[in-house]
Each structure stands twice: as C-alpha cells, then as structure tokens.
Amino acid sequence: MMSIIWFILVGALLFILIVGSGIAFFIYKRRYKTASSNQSLIITGPKLGDPKEDTRIFGDENGRSLKIVRGGGIRLKLFQTCMGLQKLRTILQRQCLACKKA
C-alpha cells in the first residue's frame, strides 16, 4: 500500500516538473532573439540599461530610448519588443540616395 502511494507521489512530482520545464523552455525560446551577422535588432521598451554605460543605447529628449544589437543574441525582458533590420539593404539604400544626389 505504501509503495503505491510513493509511486503516485513520485509520478505527480515528475509530471509537475516536466510541465514546468516545458513552460519555462517555451517562455525562454519565445523571448530569446538572435540577429545574424548582416542583421541588426532594434529593441524598444523599458529597462534597456544606462545610455552612459552602454554605447548601444540611444535616447531622445522625451525619455524614449532604443537599443541596437548588431549580430548575436539577446533575451528580451518583459514588455520589450524588437524588429530586425537588414544591414546590407540599408547600406545599399544610402548609397543609392547618395548617387542620386550627386
């Protein structure tokens, strides 16, 4: 009788651990963003860091800020959003505009 109770308790504990691990993995996978070597991530939202210490953070006079990650990965905090930007396309557009002005 006692072995059946232990079997049920251990089974329930394992089930809770597996479900909890699955939920944690899903949340981590959803919040982790990567940028390839020719891509930048533009991150907006709260708690980006201190612009005086991190050169990747830019702000304006209204208190809004953004962070640019050039290649690599970053884990987004709660309420942060990101958008990918292809570097090659932006460089070509700048060169094209410069050629038209000349």
Secondary structure, 3 states (H helix, E strand, C coil): CHHHHHHHHHHHHHHHHHHHHHHHHHHHHHHEEEEEEEEEEEEECCCCCCCCCCCCEEECCCCCEEEEEEEEEEECCCCCEEEEEEHHHHHHHHHHHHHHHC
